[in-house]
Amino acid sequence: MSSSARRPDPPYLRIVAEIRARILTGELRPGERMYSVRQIAQRWGVAVATATKVMAALRDEGLVEAKVGSGTVVGSGAAVEPGAAVEPGTAVGTGTAVGTRSGAPRPAPERRTTEPPRQALSREQVPRAAMAIADVEGLDAVSMRRLAAELGVGPMSLYRHVANKDELVTQMTDAAFGEVELPTPGPDGWRAKLEWIARRQWELCRRHLWLPRAVSLTRPLLVPNMMAHTEWTLRALDGLGLPMETRLQEALTMHTLVVAMALSMAAEVEAEQETGVPLDRWWLARRQRADDLLADGRFPLLATIPEGTASDLDGLFAYSLARHLDGFAALLARTQRS
């Protein structure tokens, strides 16, 4: 393949190259605070997911590192490329400074050897800080090292509160479900109660797009706030004459409906962040193909569907919930007749 026919590098690699050049020429000095993921996204006009890839690549190259109390900084091992144009007096690598024009070397500025006293972490701080990362960058961006840098503590400090990432995600999930204040007794009637709890969980998943990935039906997280949601749902079915097995199946089925829809919503948000193409523009680019497929009459019913119906996830969730509750009402009617 000729050089003229080569595909351009992905956007994140071009940004990595630009930042790498700034580091290696001394424009960004070792120990200086590095751009955050959000700043990279804004400065270069890319999606947060792309900016996250940039940061990961810079970490892999050793060009940036997490520093307690400072967050992510330019790595101490970054060195100036031979022959690069560098301002006199710029600190290079681990402390050597480029000479001034008079030829006399200028000493590198002294580094602080003492750090400000660290404040003790509370048990609530750790999952909340992790949730803030996951809400913006996704669950994969959460790591013990990254979280320690965000909190300005050493990684070992975190292990007093959480053993590993799995336990951290468990705490995050518990904190998320704890955001809903469960009323006692709640709305009147079983249907109003089930609709209320389903909509609160849908709102949670919209607020925390990582949440659907963190829950499991077969291997549930045994955490009090999530268990309180299930207990509340079971209690909503009191007095209907249903065995506990049926009541649990209903609670889990309704929760599955919420999670399945939320996974689709999260996937769409991730796709938009990754590509920078919102859903309406995605459909616009494919309108001609859709028109061609519908023009020959093979799909007359599909041709009558209003535009945007399939992509309205809030509307689809509301429809799915209503039809599910209709079906459960029919089950109750049969049970009470028998």
N, C-alpha and C positions, 0 to 999 in steps of 0.2 A: 504494500500500500504506500502510495506516495505521501510525502509530508503534507501536501496541499489537501489530501483527502482524509487526513486524520481527523477523528472527532475531537472537538474541544474538550479540555478537562472539565469535570463537573465543577459547579460554582464553588463548592467548599474547598476544593484543591487550589483554585486560583486565590481564594482568600488566605489559605494557609501559606501559600508562596509569598504573598504580599507581607503578611505579618512576620514570616520567617526572615524576609529581607530586612525588615525594620529592626528585628532583634540582632541579626548578625552584623549589621552595620553600626550598631550602637544607638540607633534612634530610640529603641526601647532597651533600657539598661537592666542588667540582672538585679533582681530584688524589687523592681518597680511593679506596682499593681497592674495586672493584666486586664484587658477589656473583659467584661462579663459576657455571658452568652447573649443576654438581652441587648447589650451595647453593640456586639458584633452584628446581631440581626438588624438593629436600627441603622448602624453606620454603613453597612454594605447592602442594605435593603433586601435581606434574605429571610427565609422562614426560621423560626426558632430551632426546628429540627436540623436545618443546615448549619446554623451557628453552633449547635451542640457537636456536630461532626467535626467542625473546625477545631473546637477546643479539645476534643478527644485526640485528634491527629497531632496537635501541638504537644499534648502531654506525652503521647507515644514517642515523639522525637526528643523528649527531654527539654523542650524549649520553654515550657511553663511547668510550674509545680505548685502544689498546695502548701501554704505556709501558715502556721498557727498564728492567729491574730490578724492576718492580712488577707486571707482568702487565696486566690490564685495570682501568682506573681511570675515574672520572667525568671526562668531557671538560672540558678547560680553557675551552671556549667556552660551557659551560652557564651560563645566566643565570636570575636570579630573576624570576618573572612579576610584572608590576606589580600592586601591591595584595595580593600574597601575604603571609600571616602568616609572618614569619621571625624567629627568635631574634636579639636584638641581638648584634652582633659576628660574625654568621655571614659567612664569606667568600663573595663572590658573583662569578661570572664569572671574570675573570682576576686578581682580587686586591682589589677594592674591598670594604670591610666596611660592614655596616649600622650606623648610629650607635647609641650606647648611649642609655639613657633620659635621661641628662643633656644629650644633644645633641652631646656631643663625639665625633667619629668615632674609632673604635678601629682602629689600623692592622692591616692583614692580616698574619698571621704570615709571617716570612721563609721563602722557599723555599730548599731546599738547592741549591746550584749545583754541588756536586761529588757524583759518584756513587762508590760503592765500587768498587774495582778488579774488573774482570771476569776470571773464570777462563777460560782457553783451552778451547774445546770440543774434545772428541775426536771422531773419525770415528764412533764407536759411539754417542755421546750423541744425535746428531741424529736418526737413524732410530728410536731407542728412544723418544725423547720424542714423535715423531710417532705412533708406534704406540700410546702411552699415550692420546693424544687420540682416535685412530681407534677404539680398543677401546671407549671410552665413548660417543663422540658420532658415530662413523661417518667414512668417508673424506672426505665432503664438508666436514667441519668442519676438515680439515687445510689450512692455508695457510702460506705462508712468514712472513707477518706474525704470524699466531697462534702459530706455532712459536717465532718469535724472542721473543715476549712470554713464553711459557712457560719458555724457557731463560734469560730475563733478559739478552738480548744485542740488539744492533742487527741489523736484517734483513740488512745487508751482511755481517755476520759469518757468516751461514749460507751465503752464496754462495762462501765458501772451501771448503765441504764438499759442496755440492750446487748444481747449476745452476738447477733449476726444480722444480716439483711433480712432474712426470713422473719425473725422476731420483730425487726423494725417495721416491716410491712404489716405485720399483725397489729402492732400498736397504732400505725397509721389508720388502718381500717377501723379499729375500735374508736379512735378519735373522730373519724368521719361520721360514723353512725351515731356517735354521741352528740352531733350537732343538731339532731332532731329531738325536740322536746315532745315526748309521747303523752298525749292528754289522757286524763282519767275522768269519765269513761270514754270520751271521744264523741264523734257524731252519733246520731241516733240511727240504729239499724245496722245489720251486718253489711249491707252493700255499701252504705256510706262510709263505714269504717274501713272496709277493704280498699275502696277507692282512695281514701285519704292516705293510708300507709303506702300504697303503690305510688301515688304521686309524690310523696315526700322522698321516697327512695329514688324515683326518677330525677328529682331535683338534685339529690346528692350526686348522682352519676353525671349529671350535666356540669356540676360544680367541680367534681373531681373525676376527670376522664379516666384516670388510672384505676379507679375503684372496681369496675367490673372484672378486671383481670385479677384482682386480689381475692375475690370470693370464690368459694367452691361449694357445690351442693353435696358431693360425696365425701369431701374432706373439709368439713366446715371449720372455720376459725372459732375456737372456743373463747370468745371474748365477751365481756358483759354487755356492752352496748348493742352489739349485733344480736346477741341472744335475747335482749329485751325487745327488739323488733319482732322476733319470732313469737315470743311469749305474748306480746300485745296482739298479734294477728290471731293466735290461737284463742285468746280470750274474746276476740271480736266474734267468734263463732259459738260462743256459749249459748245454751238454750235452744239449739237447732236440732237436737236429737242425733247428732253425728258422732260416730266413734272417733276417738283421738287419732287413729291412723288416717282417716279421711281428712280430718282437720289439718294434720301436718302435711298431707299431700297437697291440700289446697294452698297452704302457706308457701310451700316450696315451689309449686307450679306458678303462682303469681310472682314470686321473686324471680323465677327463671324468665318470665315474660319481660320483667324490667331489665334484667341483666343482658338478655339477648338483644333487645333494642338498644341498650346503652353501648354494647360492643360495636354495633354498626355506627352509632354516632361518634364514638371515639375513633374508629377507623377512618371515618370521613374527615374528622378534624386533623388527624395525623397525615392523611394524604394531602390535604390542603397545605399544611405546614411544610411537608416534604417537597412538594412540587411548586408551591406558590400559586397554584391555580384553584380558585374557588369553584364550587360545584356548578354555579350558573354558567361560568366560562367554560367549564369542562363539557357541559351539555351543548353549549353554543358551538364548540368546535366539532361536535358530532351530529349537529342538526341535519346537515346534508345527507349523511349516511342514514339517519333515522327516517328522513323524508323519502329517500330512495327505497328503503325496505317497506315502508307503508304505502307507497304510491301504487303498487301493482295489485292491490286488493287482497293479498294473501292473509292480511291481519286486520280485518275490518273493525273488530272490537278494540284492539289496541289503538287504532287510528282515532277513536273517539275519546280517548282519555285526555282530560285537561292537562296541560303542561305543568310540571312541578308536583304532580300528585304523589309520585313514587318517592320523591326526595324530601317530602315533608315528614320528617321523623317524629316531630311532636304530634302531628295529626295522626300518623300511623300508630303511635303509642296509644293515643286516646281511643282510637278505633279498636285496637287489639284488647285493651283493658275492658272496654264496654262489652265486646263480644264474649270475652272470657267470663265476665260477671253474669251475662245473660245465660251462658251455659251452666254456670254454677247454680243460678236460680232455678233452672230446669231440673237439675239434679236434686235440689232441695224439694221441689214440688213432687217429684217421683218418690222420694224417700218418705215424705209426710203422708202420701196416699197409701203407701204399702203398710 
